[in-house]
Amino acid sequence: MRDLIEPLGGFLEVHVSTPLEECEKRDRKGLYKLAREGKITGFTGIDDPYEAPEAPEAVIDTLSMSPDEAAHTLLLKLEAMGLVRQSS
């Protein structure tokens, strides 16, 4: 994906790191439960393997960061990469 998009202006790979157990706890729609019961197949992390990115530009750890901290981290990264400018 990077090879396709980066030439068009930039690419920022973000890994939103959340353990599977936490994903299941936060699941309001019950999709993980349905996947565990076999009612949904091809579900990432249950019957379809999950592979974390090898070298993301940013990692957001949802267990240790608030949404505001995550957004601020991404904004700083985008600024450092020259993809956005801080308004004056």
N, C-alpha and C positions, 0 to 999 in steps of 0.2 A: 504494500500500500504506500509505503514511504516513497518508493521509486516513482510511483505514479503522480503523487501529489506534490512532493517537495519542489520539483521544477516550476510549479505554478505559483510559488510564492512563500512556501514555508510549511513545515510539518511539525507538530508537537504531539508526541506520543505520551499519553498519561496513563499510568497504571493506578486505578482506583482499587487499593488493596483492602479487601474485606474477607475475613475467614468465612468458609462455607457455613459454619455454625451460626455466625452472625447474620449472614444472608438469610438463612432459614428463620431466625428469630424476627427479622424485619419484614418478612414476606407477608404483606397484607392480603394478597390475592390467593394464597395457598398453593402457589405453583410448585414450590419445592415439595410439599406434601404429596401433591398429585404425581410428581415425578418419582418420588420414593415408592409410591404405590404402583408404579408402572403405567399410570394412566396418561402420562406425557412421556414421550421418548425423545431422545436427542437433546436432553436438557443438560446444559453445561454445568459441570461439577458433580452431577449425579451419574448419568450413564454416558455422558460425553466428556472426555477429558478436558481439563482446563490447563492451559499453559500460560504462565505469567510472561509478560514481555521480557526480552533479554536485556534491553538497554533503553528503557523509557527516559525521556527528558525530565519527567516529573513523576513522583510517587505520592499519592494521596492515601494516607493511612486513616481509614474512617473510624478506627477505634481510638485514635489519639488526637484527631483534628476535628474541630467544629466545622460546619459548613462555611462559616466566614473565614476561618483560617485556611481552609482548602482553596477558596476562591482567591484569597490574597496571595497564596503561594503560586497559584497558576498565573495570576496577573503579573507578579514579579518575574516569573519565568518568561512570559510572553514579552515583557518589556526588555529583559536581558537579551532575548533573541532578536530584538528589533522588529517584532511583529505588531506591537502596539506601542503607542506613545502616551505618556502621562499628559493629561490636559493641563494647561497653565492657567 
